[in-house]
Amino acid sequence: MLHSVSVFSGKGGKTVLERLPDAMELFETHLVSIGETGTILDVNDYKRRFQSWWRCLNFETKEGILARNQPVPRPQTKSLSRIDEMQRVCEEAKIMTRQMLKLR
């Protein structure tokens, strides 16, 4: 498996060998998370699926794979109380009413 992974990756055997254990650990975690642990038929099936998975991730390091899968932080918005929200709506309604009265 090491030879075929290093050929596919183009990163050289030593680099792939250093990244392989961490990548395999993440792959196995991935299989558990999607409920596919029971679908691996044999060693060759594991190798094929692992190589395809890692190739899709560009043979990244563990840190690179984890960084790629971090959720994008959403900006925090301060939620308004119901009273504040009602006051905001009332202000908008006043502005709209004034605009409508000016049109007549």
C-alpha positions in Angstrom: 0.0 0.0 0.0 2.8 2.4 0.8 4.3 2.1 -2.7 1.0 2.8 -4.4 0.1 5.7 -2.1 3.5 7.3 -2.6 3.2 7.0 -6.4 -0.2 8.5 -6.4 0.7 11.3 -4.0 4.0 12.3 -5.7 5.3 13.3 -2.3 7.9 10.5 -1.9 7.9 7.5 0.4 9.4 9.1 3.5 6.9 11.9 3.6 4.0 9.5 3.0 5.3 7.1 5.6 5.4 9.9 8.2 1.8 11.0 7.4 0.3 7.5 7.0 -0.5 6.6 10.6 -2.3 9.8 11.3 -4.2 9.7 8.0 -5.3 6.1 8.7 -6.5 7.1 12.1 -8.6 10.0 10.6 -9.9 7.7 7.9 -11.1 5.2 10.5 -12.8 8.0 12.4 -14.4 9.1 9.2 -15.7 5.5 8.6 -17.2 5.5 12.1 -18.8 8.9 11.7 -20.6 7.9 8.5 -21.5 4.4 9.8 -19.4 2.5 7.2 -17.3 0.4 9.5 -19.2 -2.8 8.7 -18.9 -2.3 4.9 -15.1 -2.9 4.6 -15.0 -6.3 2.9 -11.3 -7.1 3.2 -7.8 -5.6 3.3 -7.8 -4.7 -0.4 -11.1 -2.9 0.0 -9.7 -1.0 2.9 -6.6 0.0 0.9 -8.7 1.1 -2.1 -11.1 3.2 0.0 -8.4 4.7 2.1 -6.3 5.7 -0.9 -9.3 7.3 -2.6 -10.3 9.2 0.5 -6.7 10.5 1.1 -6.3 11.4 -2.6 -9.4 13.5 -2.4 -7.8 15.3 0.5 -4.6 15.8 -1.5 -2.6 13.5 0.8 -2.6 16.2 3.5 -1.2 15.9 6.9 -3.5 15.2 9.9 -3.4 18.9 10.8 -4.2 19.9 7.2 -7.2 17.6 7.1 -8.5 18.8 10.5 -8.0 22.4 9.5 -9.9 21.8 6.3 -12.9 20.4 8.2 -13.3 23.2 10.8 -16.6 25.0 10.7 -16.6 28.6 9.5 -17.2 30.9 12.5 -20.4 32.8 12.2 -20.5 36.4 13.4 -22.2 36.7 16.7 -25.2 38.9 16.7 -26.7 40.2 19.9 -30.2 39.0 20.2 -32.7 41.6 21.0 -35.2 41.2 23.8 -38.8 41.1 22.8 -39.4 44.6 24.0 -36.4 46.0 22.1 -37.6 44.2 19.0 -41.1 45.7 19.4 -39.7 49.2 19.8 -37.6 48.7 16.7 -40.6 47.7 14.7 -42.6 50.6 16.0 -39.9 53.0 15.0 -39.9 51.5 11.5 -43.7 51.8 11.4 -43.6 55.5 12.4 -41.1 56.2 9.6 -43.2 54.3 7.0 -46.3 56.1 8.1 -44.7 59.5 7.8 -43.4 58.6 4.3 -46.9 57.5 3.3 -48.5 60.7 4.6 -46.0 62.8 2.7 -47.0 61.1 -0.5 -50.6 62.2 -0.3 
